[in-house]
Amino acid sequence: MPDHTPGLHLIVDLFGASHLDDMTTLDSALRGAAAAAGATVLADHLHHFGEGHGVTGVLVLAESHISIHTWPETGYAAVDIFLCGRSDAHKAADHLRAVLRPERVVITEIARGQG
């Protein structure tokens, strides 16, 4: 069995979330999610679209990526977590849920490379 399997891809919708226009909190949340999952951060980039607008960001990981796009005006965040190998995508999602405190979460799971 290979050490690195194609992995699990989570599409995470956060409704009624907080801190969605706070770059510092979002950067910390993404890095904390990667750490909770046991993933290795290779690079990151976040961009704020200006006062009253959201943030887009991505962590490039040795195990793939975690990205976020936020709409603070509606309390919505779209998160993409794709992790392979021994990393745990659900632990990353749990960390983001704990930090951003959404009222409701919808997670869609996609098993990648399963045929």
Biopython code that builds the backbone (N, CA, C, O; Angstrom):
import numpy as np
from Bio.PDB.StructureBuilder import StructureBuilder

atoms = [
    (1, "MET", "N", (0.851, -1.180, 0.000)),
    (1, "MET", "CA", (0.000, 0.000, 0.000)),
    (1, "MET", "C", (0.895, 1.241, 0.000)),
    (1, "MET", "O", (1.828, 1.329, 0.799)),
    (2, "PRO", "N", (0.617, 2.206, -0.895)),
    (2, "PRO", "CA", (1.444, 3.421, -0.949)),
    (2, "PRO", "C", (1.261, 4.285, 0.294)),
    (2, "PRO", "O", (0.216, 4.263, 0.944)),
    (3, "ASP", "N", (2.310, 5.044, 0.604)),
    (3, "ASP", "CA", (2.290, 5.924, 1.766)),
    (3, "ASP", "C", (1.354, 7.110, 1.544)),
    (3, "ASP", "O", (0.763, 7.610, 2.501)),
    (4, "HIS", "N", (1.209, 7.571, 0.301)),
    (4, "HIS", "CA", (0.389, 8.743, 0.006)),
    (4, "HIS", "C", (-0.790, 8.365, -0.887)),
    (4, "HIS", "O", (-0.620, 8.112, -2.079)),
    (5, "THR", "N", (-1.979, 8.328, -0.302)),
    (5, "THR", "CA", (-3.191, 8.046, -1.072)),
    (5, "THR", "C", (-3.734, 9.356, -1.621)),
    (5, "THR", "O", (-3.370, 10.427, -1.134)),
    (6, "PRO", "N", (-4.600, 9.288, -2.629)),
    (6, "PRO", "CA", (-5.133, 10.525, -3.219)),
    (6, "PRO", "C", (-5.836, 11.435, -2.212)),
    (6, "PRO", "O", (-5.749, 12.656, -2.342)),
    (7, "GLY", "N", (-6.517, 10.892, -1.229)),
    (7, "GLY", "CA", (-6.999, 11.727, -0.140)),
    (7, "GLY", "C", (-8.471, 12.040, -0.107)),
    (7, "GLY", "O", (-9.264, 11.523, -0.895)),
    (8, "LEU", "N", (-8.815, 12.907, 0.834)),
    (8, "LEU", "CA", (-10.190, 13.322, 1.088)),
    (8, "LEU", "C", (-10.314, 14.817, 0.836)),
    (8, "LEU", "O", (-9.489, 15.614, 1.284)),
    (9, "HIS", "N", (-11.352, 15.172, 0.116)),
    (9, "HIS", "CA", (-11.626, 16.564, -0.218)),
    (9, "HIS", "C", (-12.924, 16.959, 0.480)),
    (9, "HIS", "O", (-13.973, 16.362, 0.235)),
    (10, "LEU", "N", (-12.850, 17.960, 1.345)),
    (10, "LEU", "CA", (-14.048, 18.472, 2.023)),
    (10, "LEU", "C", (-14.403, 19.833, 1.452)),
    (10, "LEU", "O", (-13.551, 20.716, 1.354)),
    (11, "ILE", "N", (-15.642, 19.994, 1.082)),
    (11, "ILE", "CA", (-16.205, 21.286, 0.707)),
    (11, "ILE", "C", (-17.029, 21.715, 1.917)),
    (11, "ILE", "O", (-18.023, 21.075, 2.258)),
    (12, "VAL", "N", (-16.612, 22.799, 2.561)),
    (12, "VAL", "CA", (-17.208, 23.201, 3.836)),
    (12, "VAL", "C", (-17.870, 24.571, 3.677)),
    (12, "VAL", "O", (-17.207, 25.552, 3.342)),
    (13, "ASP", "N", (-19.164, 24.627, 3.916)),
    (13, "ASP", "CA", (-19.919, 25.881, 3.893)),
    (13, "ASP", "C", (-20.210, 26.283, 5.335)),
    (13, "ASP", "O", (-20.831, 25.533, 6.088)),
    (14, "LEU", "N", (-19.751, 27.480, 5.708)),
    (14, "LEU", "CA", (-19.975, 28.012, 7.049)),
    (14, "LEU", "C", (-20.970, 29.153, 6.963)),
    (14, "LEU", "O", (-20.736, 30.133, 6.256)),
    (15, "PHE", "N", (-22.073, 29.031, 7.673)),
    (15, "PHE", "CA", (-23.122, 30.049, 7.668)),
    (15, "PHE", "C", (-23.190, 30.709, 9.046)),
    (15, "PHE", "O", (-23.151, 30.025, 10.068)),
    (16, "GLY", "N", (-23.292, 32.029, 9.070)),
    (16, "GLY", "CA", (-23.357, 32.750, 10.338)),
    (16, "GLY", "C", (-22.033, 32.740, 11.079)),
    (16, "GLY", "O", (-22.006, 32.733, 12.310)),
    (17, "ALA", "N", (-20.946, 32.740, 10.343)),
    (17, "ALA", "CA", (-19.606, 32.679, 10.945)),
    (17, "ALA", "C", (-19.112, 34.072, 11.342)),
    (17, "ALA", "O", (-19.640, 35.086, 10.883)),
    (18, "SER", "N", (-18.098, 34.103, 12.197)),
    (18, "SER", "CA", (-17.515, 35.365, 12.663)),
    (18, "SER", "C", (-16.081, 35.511, 12.160)),
    (18, "SER", "O", (-15.504, 34.562, 11.629)),
    (19, "HIS", "N", (-15.514, 36.696, 12.330)),
    (19, "HIS", "CA", (-14.121, 37.012, 11.974)),
    (19, "HIS", "C", (-13.828, 36.934, 10.483)),
    (19, "HIS", "O", (-12.672, 36.766, 10.094)),
    (20, "LEU", "N", (-14.841, 37.050, 9.648)),
    (20, "LEU", "CA", (-14.664, 36.813, 8.218)),
    (20, "LEU", "C", (-13.997, 37.960, 7.469)),
    (20, "LEU", "O", (-13.699, 37.834, 6.282)),
    (21, "ASP", "N", (-13.761, 39.077, 8.152)),
    (21, "ASP", "CA", (-13.026, 40.183, 7.521)),
    (21, "ASP", "C", (-11.721, 40.480, 8.256)),
    (21, "ASP", "O", (-11.094, 41.515, 8.030)),
    (22, "ASP", "N", (-11.319, 39.563, 9.137)),
    (22, "ASP", "CA", (-10.135, 39.747, 9.965)),
    (22, "ASP", "C", (-9.003, 38.857, 9.440)),
    (22, "ASP", "O", (-8.967, 37.657, 9.712)),
    (23, "MET", "N", (-8.078, 39.467, 8.680)),
    (23, "MET", "CA", (-6.996, 38.716, 8.054)),
    (23, "MET", "C", (-6.128, 37.983, 9.076)),
    (23, "MET", "O", (-5.716, 36.848, 8.833)),
    (24, "THR", "N", (-5.849, 38.610, 10.200)),
    (24, "THR", "CA", (-4.996, 37.990, 11.212)),
    (24, "THR", "C", (-5.651, 36.732, 11.768)),
    (24, "THR", "O", (-5.006, 35.689, 11.882)),
    (25, "THR", "N", (-6.924, 36.831, 12.112)),
    (25, "THR", "CA", (-7.649, 35.675, 12.639)),
    (25, "THR", "C", (-7.757, 34.576, 11.591)),
    (25, "THR", "O", (-7.575, 33.401, 11.907)),
    (26, "LEU", "N", (-8.052, 34.946, 10.347)),
    (26, "LEU", "CA", (-8.187, 33.944, 9.295)),
    (26, "LEU", "C", (-6.869, 33.240, 9.010)),
    (26, "LEU", "O", (-6.850, 32.025, 8.818)),
    (27, "ASP", "N", (-5.768, 33.983, 8.979)),
    (27, "ASP", "CA", (-4.460, 33.371, 8.765)),
    (27, "ASP", "C", (-4.154, 32.385, 9.884)),
    (27, "ASP", "O", (-3.710, 31.265, 9.630)),
    (28, "SER", "N", (-4.388, 32.799, 11.103)),
    (28, "SER", "CA", (-4.160, 31.931, 12.259)),
    (28, "SER", "C", (-5.075, 30.702, 12.212)),
    (28, "SER", "O", (-4.649, 29.590, 12.525)),
    (29, "ALA", "N", (-6.331, 30.915, 11.818)),
    (29, "ALA", "CA", (-7.293, 29.812, 11.735)),
    (29, "ALA", "C", (-6.871, 28.787, 10.691)),
    (29, "ALA", "O", (-6.945, 27.583, 10.938)),
    (30, "LEU", "N", (-6.429, 29.255, 9.526)),
    (30, "LEU", "CA", (-5.982, 28.337, 8.481)),
    (30, "LEU", "C", (-4.746, 27.564, 8.923)),
    (30, "LEU", "O", (-4.661, 26.351, 8.729)),
    (31, "ARG", "N", (-3.789, 28.269, 9.518)),
    (31, "ARG", "CA", (-2.571, 27.601, 9.989)),
    (31, "ARG", "C", (-2.887, 26.614, 11.118)),
    (31, "ARG", "O", (-2.308, 25.530, 11.190)),
    (32, "GLY", "N", (-3.800, 27.001, 11.981)),
    (32, "GLY", "CA", (-4.219, 26.097, 13.053)),
    (32, "GLY", "C", (-4.933, 24.871, 12.514)),
    (32, "GLY", "O", (-4.782, 23.775, 13.053)),
    (33, "ALA", "N", (-5.709, 25.049, 11.455)),
    (33, "ALA", "CA", (-6.400, 23.918, 10.821)),
    (33, "ALA", "C", (-5.393, 22.951, 10.234)),
    (33, "ALA", "O", (-5.533, 21.736, 10.374)),
    (34, "ALA", "N", (-4.371, 23.492, 9.571)),
    (34, "ALA", "CA", (-3.328, 22.639, 8.997)),
    (34, "ALA", "C", (-2.607, 21.867, 10.101)),
    (34, "ALA", "O", (-2.363, 20.667, 9.969)),
    (35, "ALA", "N", (-2.272, 22.553, 11.178)),
    (35, "ALA", "CA", (-1.586, 21.898, 12.297)),
    (35, "ALA", "C", (-2.458, 20.806, 12.916)),
    (35, "ALA", "O", (-1.978, 19.711, 13.208)),
    (36, "ALA", "N", (-3.754, 21.114, 13.116)),
    (36, "ALA", "CA", (-4.667, 20.136, 13.701)),
    (36, "ALA", "C", (-4.776, 18.888, 12.832)),
    (36, "ALA", "O", (-4.948, 17.780, 13.338)),
    (37, "ALA", "N", (-4.675, 19.080, 11.521)),
    (37, "ALA", "CA", (-4.774, 17.967, 10.580)),
    (37, "ALA", "C", (-3.480, 17.182, 10.455)),
    (37, "ALA", "O", (-3.467, 16.085, 9.897)),
    (38, "GLY", "N", (-2.402, 17.735, 10.969)),
    (38, "GLY", "CA", (-1.099, 17.096, 10.819)),
    (38, "GLY", "C", (-0.470, 17.370, 9.471)),
    (38, "GLY", "O", (0.312, 16.562, 8.970)),
    (39, "ALA", "N", (-0.807, 18.509, 8.876)),
    (39, "ALA", "CA", (-0.309, 18.872, 7.551)),
    (39, "ALA", "C", (0.859, 19.856, 7.662)),
    (39, "ALA", "O", (1.048, 20.511, 8.687)),
    (40, "THR", "N", (1.631, 19.939, 6.586)),
    (40, "THR", "CA", (2.817, 20.784, 6.531)),
    (40, "THR", "C", (2.590, 21.966, 5.603)),
    (40, "THR", "O", (2.358, 21.776, 4.409)),
    (41, "VAL", "N", (2.653, 23.190, 6.133)),
    (41, "VAL", "CA", (2.455, 24.399, 5.328)),
    (41, "VAL", "C", (3.723, 24.683, 4.523)),
    (41, "VAL", "O", (4.818, 24.764, 5.079)),
    (42, "LEU", "N", (3.562, 24.832, 3.208)),
    (42, "LEU", "CA", (4.670, 25.195, 2.323)),
    (42, "LEU", "C", (4.644, 26.680, 1.979)),
    (42, "LEU", "O", (5.694, 27.316, 1.876)),
    (43, "ALA", "N", (3.434, 27.237, 1.801)),
    (43, "ALA", "CA", (3.282, 28.654, 1.452)),
    (43, "ALA", "C", (1.863, 29.080, 1.775)),
    (43, "ALA", "O", (0.963, 28.251, 1.906)),
    (44, "ASP", "N", (1.675, 30.400, 1.902)),
    (44, "ASP", "CA", (0.326, 30.924, 2.107)),
    (44, "ASP", "C", (0.186, 32.272, 1.423)),
    (44, "ASP", "O", (1.168, 32.970, 1.171)),
    (45, "HIS", "N", (-1.044, 32.613, 1.134)),
    (45, "HIS", "CA", (-1.348, 33.941, 0.609)),
    (45, "HIS", "C", (-2.793, 34.268, 0.953)),
    (45, "HIS", "O", (-3.703, 33.489, 0.668)),
    (46, "LEU", "N", (-2.994, 35.429, 1.568)),
    (46, "LEU", "CA", (-4.327, 35.932, 1.852)),
    (46, "LEU", "C", (-4.457, 37.317, 1.245)),
    (46, "LEU", "O", (-3.488, 38.073, 1.190)),
    (47, "HIS", "N", (-5.647, 37.643, 0.793)),
    (47, "HIS", "CA", (-5.909, 38.961, 0.205)),
    (47, "HIS", "C", (-7.231, 39.487, 0.735)),
    (47, "HIS", "O", (-8.249, 38.797, 0.681)),
    (48, "HIS", "N", (-7.215, 40.712, 1.250)),
    (48, "HIS", "CA", (-8.420, 41.390, 1.731)),
    (48, "HIS", "C", (-8.910, 42.306, 0.628)),
    (48, "HIS", "O", (-8.121, 43.033, 0.025)),
    (49, "PHE", "N", (-10.193, 42.278, 0.364)),
    (49, "PHE", "CA", (-10.760, 43.071, -0.729)),
    (49, "PHE", "C", (-11.185, 44.473, -0.306)),
    (49, "PHE", "O", (-11.852, 45.170, -1.070)),
    (50, "GLY", "N", (-10.810, 44.893, 0.894)),
    (50, "GLY", "CA", (-11.092, 46.243, 1.360)),
    (50, "GLY", "C", (-12.213, 46.270, 2.381)),
    (50, "GLY", "O", (-12.951, 45.302, 2.560)),
    (51, "GLU", "N", (-12.313, 47.405, 3.041)),
    (51, "GLU", "CA", (-13.295, 47.565, 4.110)),
    (51, "GLU", "C", (-14.700, 47.203, 3.634)),
    (51, "GLU", "O", (-15.155, 47.640, 2.577)),
    (52, "GLY", "N", (-15.366, 46.394, 4.445)),
    (52, "GLY", "CA", (-16.716, 45.959, 4.121)),
    (52, "GLY", "C", (-16.766, 44.761, 3.190)),
    (52, "GLY", "O", (-17.846, 44.299, 2.821)),
    (53, "HIS", "N", (-15.608, 44.260, 2.813)),
    (53, "HIS", "CA", (-15.559, 43.128, 1.896)),
    (53, "HIS", "C", (-14.802, 41.973, 2.537)),
    (53, "HIS", "O", (-14.275, 42.095, 3.643)),
    (54, "GLY", "N", (-14.755, 40.869, 1.838)),
    (54, "GLY", "CA", (-14.184, 39.655, 2.392)),
    (54, "GLY", "C", (-12.722, 39.431, 2.107)),
    (54, "GLY", "O", (-11.999, 40.310, 1.640)),
    (55, "VAL", "N", (-12.323, 38.219, 2.409)),
    (55, "VAL", "CA", (-10.940, 37.776, 2.288)),
    (55, "VAL", "C", (-10.933, 36.487, 1.477)),
    (55, "VAL", "O", (-11.836, 35.659, 1.595)),
    (56, "THR", "N", (-9.921, 36.332, 0.668)),
    (56, "THR", "CA", (-9.656, 35.050, 0.022)),
    (56, "THR", "C", (-8.263, 34.627, 0.434)),
    (56, "THR", "O", (-7.358, 35.454, 0.540)),
    (57, "GLY", "N", (-8.093, 33.345, 0.663)),
    (57, "GLY", "CA", (-6.786, 32.890, 1.097)),
    (57, "GLY", "C", (-6.571, 31.421, 0.814)),
    (57, "GLY", "O", (-7.518, 30.649, 0.662)),
    (58, "VAL", "N", (-5.309, 31.055, 0.745)),
    (58, "VAL", "CA", (-4.955, 29.660, 0.497)),
    (58, "VAL", "C", (-3.673, 29.305, 1.231)),
    (58, "VAL", "O", (-2.739, 30.104, 1.297)),
    (59, "LEU", "N", (-3.640, 28.111, 1.775)),
    (59, "LEU", "CA", (-2.418, 27.508, 2.282)),
    (59, "LEU", "C", (-2.065, 26.396, 1.309)),
    (59, "LEU", "O", (-2.872, 25.505, 1.048)),
    (60, "VAL", "N", (-0.870, 26.457, 0.784)),
    (60, "VAL", "CA", (-0.353, 25.364, -0.025)),
    (60, "VAL", "C", (0.354, 24.424, 0.942)),
    (60, "VAL", "O", (1.244, 24.835, 1.687)),
    (61, "LEU", "N", (-0.047, 23.176, 0.920)),
    (61, "LEU", "CA", (0.462, 22.191, 1.866)),
    (61, "LEU", "C", (1.229, 21.094, 1.148)),
    (61, "LEU", "O", (0.989, 20.832, -0.031)),
    (62, "ALA", "N", (2.136, 20.462, 1.844)),
    (62, "ALA", "CA", (2.799, 19.284, 1.284)),
    (62, "ALA", "C", (1.750, 18.224, 0.969)),
    (62, "ALA", "O", (1.936, 17.401, 0.072)),
    (63, "GLU", "N", (0.651, 18.250, 1.711)),
    (63, "GLU", "CA", (-0.429, 17.275, 1.555)),
    (63, "GLU", "C", (-1.547, 17.759, 0.641)),
    (63, "GLU", "O", (-2.501, 17.010, 0.434)),
    (64, "SER", "N", (-1.489, 18.952, 0.086)),
    (64, "SER", "CA", (-2.390, 19.551, -0.896)),
    (64, "SER", "C", (-2.704, 20.992, -0.523)),
    (64, "SER", "O", (-1.824, 21.845, -0.640)),
    (65, "HIS", "N", (-3.949, 21.310, -0.068)),
    (65, "HIS", "CA", (-4.260, 22.715, 0.192)),
    (65, "HIS", "C", (-5.479, 22.888, 1.101)),
    (65, "HIS", "O", (-6.296, 21.983, 1.266)),
    (66, "ILE", "N", (-5.564, 24.081, 1.679)),
    (66, "ILE", "CA", (-6.772, 24.563, 2.370)),
    (66, "ILE", "C", (-7.001, 25.976, 1.857)),
    (66, "ILE", "O", (-6.083, 26.796, 1.860)),
    (67, "SER", "N", (-8.223, 26.266, 1.416)),
    (67, "SER", "CA", (-8.530, 27.618, 0.955)),
    (67, "SER", "C", (-9.815, 28.114, 1.598)),
    (67, "SER", "O", (-10.642, 27.331, 2.064)),
    (68, "ILE", "N", (-9.964, 29.458, 1.611)),
    (68, "ILE", "CA", (-11.161, 30.084, 2.173)),
    (68, "ILE", "C", (-11.512, 31.319, 1.358)),
    (68, "ILE", "O", (-10.636, 32.042, 0.884)),
    (69, "HIS", "N", (-12.798, 31.541, 1.206)),
    (69, "HIS", "CA", (-13.335, 32.753, 0.580)),
    (69, "HIS", "C", (-14.469, 33.211, 1.488)),
    (69, "HIS", "O", (-15.360, 32.426, 1.813)),
    (70, "THR", "N", (-14.443, 34.486, 1.903)),
    (70, "THR", "CA", (-15.430, 34.947, 2.883)),
    (70, "THR", "C", (-16.289, 36.085, 2.356)),
    (70, "THR", "O", (-15.866, 36.879, 1.516)),
    (71, "TRP", "N", (-17.514, 36.138, 2.877)),
    (71, "TRP", "CA", (-18.467, 37.207, 2.625)),
    (71, "TRP", "C", (-18.974, 37.669, 3.992)),
    (71, "TRP", "O", (-20.013, 37.203, 4.459)),
    (72, "PRO", "N", (-18.237, 38.591, 4.637)),
    (72, "PRO", "CA", (-18.626, 39.007, 5.989)),
    (72, "PRO", "C", (-20.006, 39.667, 6.033)),
    (72, "PRO", "O", (-20.695, 39.610, 7.051)),
    (73, "GLU", "N", (-20.398, 40.285, 4.939)),
    (73, "GLU", "CA", (-21.706, 40.954, 4.928)),
    (73, "GLU", "C", (-22.868, 39.974, 5.084)),
    (73, "GLU", "O", (-23.963, 40.376, 5.478)),
    (74, "THR", "N", (-22.642, 38.696, 4.781)),
    (74, "THR", "CA", (-23.692, 37.688, 4.961)),
    (74, "THR", "C", (-23.304, 36.623, 5.984)),
    (74, "THR", "O", (-24.108, 35.745, 6.297)),
    (75, "GLY", "N", (-22.079, 36.692, 6.508)),
    (75, "GLY", "CA", (-21.621, 35.708, 7.479)),
    (75, "GLY", "C", (-21.269, 34.364, 6.871)),
    (75, "GLY", "O", (-21.226, 33.354, 7.573)),
    (76, "TYR", "N", (-21.016, 34.346, 5.570)),
    (76, "TYR", "CA", (-20.756, 33.088, 4.864)),
    (76, "TYR", "C", (-19.283, 32.936, 4.508)),
    (76, "TYR", "O", (-18.617, 33.898, 4.125)),
    (77, "ALA", "N", (-18.790, 31.710, 4.642)),
    (77, "ALA", "CA", (-17.436, 31.374, 4.196)),
    (77, "ALA", "C", (-17.473, 30.043, 3.451)),
    (77, "ALA", "O", (-18.109, 29.083, 3.886)),
    (78, "ALA", "N", (-16.774, 30.012, 2.317)),
    (78, "ALA", "CA", (-16.611, 28.790, 1.532)),
    (78, "ALA", "C", (-15.193, 28.289, 1.772)),
    (78, "ALA", "O", (-14.223, 28.998, 1.504)),
    (79, "VAL", "N", (-15.076, 27.075, 2.273)),
    (79, "VAL", "CA", (-13.779, 26.498, 2.609)),
    (79, "VAL", "C", (-13.577, 25.221, 1.807)),
    (79, "VAL", "O", (-14.500, 24.427, 1.621)),
    (80, "ASP", "N", (-12.356, 25.044, 1.340)),
    (80, "ASP", "CA", (-11.972, 23.874, 0.565)),
    (80, "ASP", "C", (-10.792, 23.233, 1.281)),
    (80, "ASP", "O", (-9.753, 23.868, 1.459)),
    (81, "ILE", "N", (-10.946, 21.985, 1.691)),
    (81, "ILE", "CA", (-9.875, 21.267, 2.385)),
    (81, "ILE", "C", (-9.603, 19.982, 1.617)),
    (81, "ILE", "O", (-10.447, 19.087, 1.581)),
    (82, "PHE", "N", (-8.441, 19.890, 1.012)),
    (82, "PHE", "CA", (-8.055, 18.672, 0.312)),
    (82, "PHE", "C", (-6.731, 18.203, 0.899)),
    (82, "PHE", "O", (-5.703, 18.866, 0.765)),
    (83, "LEU", "N", (-6.778, 17.046, 1.553)),
    (83, "LEU", "CA", (-5.590, 16.518, 2.219)),
    (83, "LEU", "C", (-5.380, 15.057, 1.832)),
    (83, "LEU", "O", (-6.326, 14.277, 1.729)),
    (84, "CYS", "N", (-4.140, 14.721, 1.627)),
    (84, "CYS", "CA", (-3.802, 13.345, 1.302)),
    (84, "CYS", "C", (-2.866, 12.787, 2.361)),
    (84, "CYS", "O", (-2.501, 13.472, 3.317)),
    (85, "GLY", "N", (-2.488, 11.537, 2.174)),
    (85, "GLY", "CA", (-1.592, 10.899, 3.116)),
    (85, "GLY", "C", (-2.257, 10.670, 4.457)),
    (85, "GLY", "O", (-3.426, 10.289, 4.523)),
    (86, "ARG", "N", (-1.523, 10.900, 5.510)),
    (86, "ARG", "CA", (-2.022, 10.628, 6.869)),
    (86, "ARG", "C", (-2.713, 11.837, 7.506)),
    (86, "ARG", "O", (-3.154, 11.754, 8.652)),
    (87, "SER", "N", (-2.814, 12.932, 6.801)),
    (87, "SER", "CA", (-3.482, 14.130, 7.331)),
    (87, "SER", "C", (-4.974, 13.889, 7.483)),
    (87, "SER", "O", (-5.562, 13.102, 6.740)),
    (88, "ASP", "N", (-5.585, 14.567, 8.444)),
    (88, "ASP", "CA", (-7.001, 14.371, 8.747)),
    (88, "ASP", "C", (-7.794, 15.641, 8.419)),
    (88, "ASP", "O", (-7.766, 16.614, 9.173)),
    (89, "ALA", "N", (-8.490, 15.618, 7.298)),
    (89, "ALA", "CA", (-9.261, 16.779, 6.841)),
    (89, "ALA", "C", (-10.348, 17.162, 7.835)),
    (89, "ALA", "O", (-10.642, 18.346, 7.997)),
    (90, "HIS", "N", (-10.949, 16.185, 8.501)),
    (90, "HIS", "CA", (-12.017, 16.491, 9.467)),
    (90, "HIS", "C", (-11.479, 17.275, 10.667)),
    (90, "HIS", "O", (-12.179, 18.129, 11.210)),
    (91, "LYS", "N", (-10.253, 16.991, 11.080)),
    (91, "LYS", "CA", (-9.662, 17.763, 12.180)),
    (91, "LYS", "C", (-9.428, 19.209, 11.759)),
    (91, "LYS", "O", (-9.575, 20.121, 12.572)),
    (92, "ALA", "N", (-9.064, 19.428, 10.493)),
    (92, "ALA", "CA", (-8.913, 20.794, 9.984)),
    (92, "ALA", "C", (-10.260, 21.512, 10.017)),
    (92, "ALA", "O", (-10.342, 22.660, 10.455)),
    (93, "ALA", "N", (-11.305, 20.847, 9.561)),
    (93, "ALA", "CA", (-12.649, 21.442, 9.560)),
    (93, "ALA", "C", (-13.111, 21.745, 10.982)),
    (93, "ALA", "O", (-13.700, 22.797, 11.233)),
    (94, "ASP", "N", (-12.849, 20.836, 11.904)),
    (94, "ASP", "CA", (-13.237, 21.054, 13.309)),
    (94, "ASP", "C", (-12.544, 22.288, 13.881)),
    (94, "ASP", "O", (-13.155, 23.062, 14.618)),
    (95, "HIS", "N", (-11.272, 22.468, 13.540)),
    (95, "HIS", "CA", (-10.545, 23.638, 14.035)),
    (95, "HIS", "C", (-11.163, 24.932, 13.487)),
    (95, "HIS", "O", (-11.368, 25.887, 14.236)),
    (96, "LEU", "N", (-11.453, 24.962, 12.207)),
    (96, "LEU", "CA", (-12.063, 26.164, 11.621)),
    (96, "LEU", "C", (-13.427, 26.448, 12.247)),
    (96, "LEU", "O", (-13.775, 27.603, 12.494)),
    (97, "ARG", "N", (-14.186, 25.404, 12.498)),
    (97, "ARG", "CA", (-15.494, 25.565, 13.153)),
    (97, "ARG", "C", (-15.320, 26.183, 14.545)),
    (97, "ARG", "O", (-16.089, 27.065, 14.928)),
    (98, "ALA", "N", (-14.340, 25.738, 15.286)),
    (98, "ALA", "CA", (-14.105, 26.249, 16.640)),
    (98, "ALA", "C", (-13.698, 27.718, 16.623)),
    (98, "ALA", "O", (-14.116, 28.477, 17.497)),
    (99, "VAL", "N", (-12.900, 28.132, 15.655)),
    (99, "VAL", "CA", (-12.420, 29.514, 15.597)),
    (99, "VAL", "C", (-13.465, 30.454, 15.015)),
    (99, "VAL", "O", (-13.675, 31.545, 15.546)),
    (100, "LEU", "N", (-14.123, 30.051, 13.934)),
    (100, "LEU", "CA", (-15.044, 30.952, 13.223)),
    (100, "LEU", "C", (-16.474, 30.882, 13.740)),
    (100, "LEU", "O", (-17.304, 31.716, 13.379)),
    (101, "ARG", "N", (-16.764, 29.922, 14.559)),
    (101, "ARG", "CA", (-18.047, 29.789, 15.273)),
    (101, "ARG", "C", (-19.292, 29.991, 14.400)),
    (101, "ARG", "O", (-20.127, 30.841, 14.709)),
    (102, "PRO", "N", (-19.421, 29.235, 13.337)),
    (102, "PRO", "CA", (-20.611, 29.372, 12.502)),
    (102, "PRO", "C", (-21.858, 28.854, 13.216)),
    (102, "PRO", "O", (-21.784, 27.992, 14.092)),
    (103, "GLU", "N", (-23.000, 29.404, 12.817)),
    (103, "GLU", "CA", (-24.273, 28.916, 13.339)),
    (103, "GLU", "C", (-24.638, 27.580, 12.705)),
    (103, "GLU", "O", (-25.299, 26.746, 13.323)),
    (104, "ARG", "N", (-24.197, 27.389, 11.457)),
    (104, "ARG", "CA", (-24.530, 26.173, 10.725)),
    (104, "ARG", "C", (-23.366, 25.814, 9.808)),
    (104, "ARG", "O", (-22.716, 26.688, 9.235)),
    (105, "VAL", "N", (-23.116, 24.514, 9.679)),
    (105, "VAL", "CA", (-22.038, 24.010, 8.831)),
    (105, "VAL", "C", (-22.599, 22.914, 7.926)),
    (105, "VAL", "O", (-23.339, 22.038, 8.373)),
    (106, "VAL", "N", (-22.234, 22.981, 6.650)),
    (106, "VAL", "CA", (-22.577, 21.918, 5.708)),
    (106, "VAL", "C", (-21.263, 21.421, 5.110)),
    (106, "VAL", "O", (-20.495, 22.197, 4.542)),
    (107, "ILE", "N", (-21.016, 20.123, 5.244)),
    (107, "ILE", "CA", (-19.784, 19.524, 4.726)),
    (107, "ILE", "C", (-20.133, 18.486, 3.667)),
    (107, "ILE", "O", (-20.934, 17.580, 3.899)),
    (108, "THR", "N", (-19.519, 18.637, 2.513)),
    (108, "THR", "CA", (-19.630, 17.652, 1.446)),
    (108, "THR", "C", (-18.285, 16.953, 1.327)),
    (108, "THR", "O", (-17.253, 17.607, 1.182)),
    (109, "GLU", "N", (-18.294, 15.627, 1.388)),
    (109, "GLU", "CA", (-17.072, 14.829, 1.308)),
    (109, "GLU", "C", (-16.915, 14.235, -0.082)),
    (109, "GLU", "O", (-17.869, 13.717, -0.664)),
    (110, "ILE", "N", (-15.705, 14.318, -0.602)),
    (110, "ILE", "CA", (-15.378, 13.699, -1.877)),
    (110, "ILE", "C", (-14.119, 12.868, -1.671)),
    (110, "ILE", "O", (-13.064, 13.409, -1.341)),
    (111, "ALA", "N", (-14.226, 11.554, -1.865)),
    (111, "ALA", "CA", (-13.053, 10.678, -1.792)),
    (111, "ALA", "C", (-12.353, 10.763, -3.150)),
    (111, "ALA", "O", (-12.905, 10.330, -4.161)),
    (112, "ARG", "N", (-11.157, 11.313, -3.173)),
    (112, "ARG", "CA", (-10.425, 11.499, -4.420)),
    (112, "ARG", "C", (-9.652, 10.260, -4.815)),
    (112, "ARG", "O", (-9.110, 9.550, -3.967)),
    (113, "GLY", "N", (-9.608, 10.006, -6.122)),
    (113, "GLY", "CA", (-8.814, 8.916, -6.661)),
    (113, "GLY", "C", (-9.316, 7.529, -6.332)),
    (113, "GLY", "O", (-8.545, 6.570, -6.358)),
    (114, "GLN", "N", (-10.580, 7.407, -6.026)),
    (114, "GLN", "CA", (-11.132, 6.108, -5.631)),
    (114, "GLN", "C", (-11.701, 5.314, -6.803)),
    (114, "GLN", "O", (-12.230, 4.219, -6.614)),
    (115, "GLY", "N", (-11.596, 5.860, -8.006)),
    (115, "GLY", "CA", (-11.959, 5.076, -9.171)),
    (115, "GLY", "C", (-13.158, 5.478, -9.881)),
    (115, "GLY", "O", (-13.523, 4.856, -10.879)),
]
sb = StructureBuilder()
sb.init_structure("model")
sb.init_model(0)
sb.init_chain("A")
sb.init_seg("    ")
for serial, (resi, resn, name, xyz) in enumerate(atoms, 1):
    if name == "N":
        sb.init_residue(resn, " ", resi, " ")
    sb.init_atom(name, np.array(xyz, "f"), 0.0, 1.0, " ", f" {name:<3s}", serial, name[0])
structure = sb.get_structure()
